[in-house]
Amino acid sequence: MTQDASRLFGRGSSDILPGPAPGLADGEHRQVDGERRPVESFPHVASLMTCSACVRIARIADGGEPDFVATLSESHVILADEQAYRGYCILFLKDHREHVDELPRERQARLWEDVAQVAAAVRRELAPRRLNYACLGNFVTHVHWHVIPRQADDPEPQHPIWVRPLAERRVVLPEGERRQLVARLRRALTR
């Protein structure tokens, strides 16, 4: 893991992160404090090896995440894959945690401030009719927030976006357009 691990994953993370991602497999061992211990005895390590959010955060650290928008106080912001909702962003908590309520209240407040900051940037830049916010954790257990712009021509304005089939939601923007949108949102977040 790079020196940026603590900045990207939170303080003390370099102690719990595996070596090169995806890291060690179950049944493998790691030397810790002079003892050889199985990987599965470190719950954070096991989670990080299989967590798609942690994989994306590692790509951000390595400069290989093309959809990276910004790093805020408690989160990393990316442009979501589902651009049928143009400007849809996801904020990943910097360190691997699975329940918002287990974070200290100060971190919860800073995370919500990050969400509000992204919402304001999306609203300023794209003028959606409404914004939806979601923090579910059913599929990707790593704490993350969805900020989803909804436009006047939305085919399901009264329902969450997930009622539409993935094939309809997963609109891939042309590369140049996607890069422009990422840059535009990045500028809006740094104002």
N, C-alpha and C positions, 0 to 999 in steps of 0.2 A: 504494500500500500504506500502511496506517496506521502510526503510530508504534509500535504494538504488535508490528510484524513481528519485531523482534529477540527480544522475549520469547516469541513464539509459535513462531518458526521457528529460533531459536538465534542466537547472536552472529554478526554480519557478514552476516546474511541479507538485510538491506535492500539490500546491494550486488548480490545475485544475483536478487532477485525482480523480475518484470516489473511494470509499472504496473498499471492496473486489470485484475483477472482477467476473462476468461481470458488477457488479454495479447496479445502479438504473435504473428503467425502465421509459419510458415516463409517465408523469402524476405524478411521485413521486416528492417530494420536498427535499430540502437540506438547512440546516441552514448556512447562510453566513453573516458575519458581523452583527449578531443579527437579520437578516431578514430571513424569510422562503421563498425561491424562488424555482420555478419549475425547474427541471433538464434541460428541453429543452431551458431554457434561458441562458445556458452555452454551446455554440456550441462545444467547445473542449471536454467537458464531454460527450455530446451526440455522437460525433464522436468516442471517445475512447471506448465507450461501444460496438460499432458495428464494429470497425476496426480490421480486422484480423491481421494486422501488429502489432498493439498495444497489442493484445492478445499474440502474439509470444514474443514481448519485455517483457511483464509481466512474461512470462514463463522463459525467460532468467534471469530476476531479481530473480525469485524464485528458480533458478537452475534446472528447469524442462524442458528445451529445449535441447533435445539430439543432434540436428543439429547445435547448437551454435558453431561458429568457433572462433570469436574474437570481442572485442569492440575496435573500432578505434576512431579517433578524433571526427567525427560527426555521426558515424553509428555503427550498430551491424551487423555482418556478420553471415549468416547461410548457410548451404549447402541446396540447393533447393531440392524439392521433385523429380524433373524431371532429374534423373541421366542417362537418355539415352545420355545426354551430360555430361559425367563424369567430376566432378569438378565444375559444374554450381553452382554459388553462388548468393545470394541476399543480398544486403546491405540495411537495413532499417534506415532511419534517426532516430536519438534518440528520437526526440519529434514529436508529431503529427502535421505535416504541409502537405498541399495538393498541393502546387505549389512551385517549386524550385525558381522561380523568386521573390518570396516574402521573401526569406531568404536574410539576409545581404550578400553582395558580399564576405566578408571574410568567412562566413559559406559555401557559394557555392563553393569557392575555396578549403576549407578543405574537403568538401564532395567529390569533384572530386579527390583530393589527395587520399582519402580513396579508391575510385574506382580504381585508378591507382595502388595503393599498392596491392589490391586484384588481379588485372590483372597480375601484375608482379609475385606474389606468384603462381598463377595458371599456368602461362607460365613456370616458373622455375620447378615446380613440375610435371606437366603433359604434357608439350611440345605440346600444340595444334597447329594445322596448322594456325588457326586464332582465334581471340576472338571477340565476338559480345558484344555490350553494348546497354542497353535499359533502358529508364526511361519513362514509359507510363502513368500510373495513370488512365487508363480507367476502370479497374475492382477493383483494390486495390488503393484507392485514396491517401493513406499515401505515401509521397515521398520515393521512393525506386529505387535502380538500380539493374539491372540484369547484371552479368558478365558470359558470356556463351562461354565455349570452343567449338570449332568446329574442328573435326578431319578429316583426309584424307578420311575415309570411311563414312563420313556424307551422308545420303541418299538424302538430299536436300541442297547441299552446297550454292546454289545461292539464297536461300530464308530464311526468318526468321523462327525460330524454330516453331512458332505458326501455320504454315501451316500444320504441321503434327497433326493428332488426339491426344488428350490428352492421350488416352490409350497407344499409341506408345511412347510418351515422358515420361510418369510417370513410369519409371523403378525404382523399389525399390531394392537397393543393399542389400545383406545379411548384417545383423546387424554388424558382425565383420568387414566386408569390409568397411561399412559406417563409423564406429568408427575410423578405421585406416585412412580413407581419411580425416575426420574432424581433427584428430590429426596431420596429415601431413600438412594440410593447416594452422592449428594454428601455428605449428612450423615455417613454412615458413613466416608467417606474423609477428612473433616476432623476427626474425633474425635481 
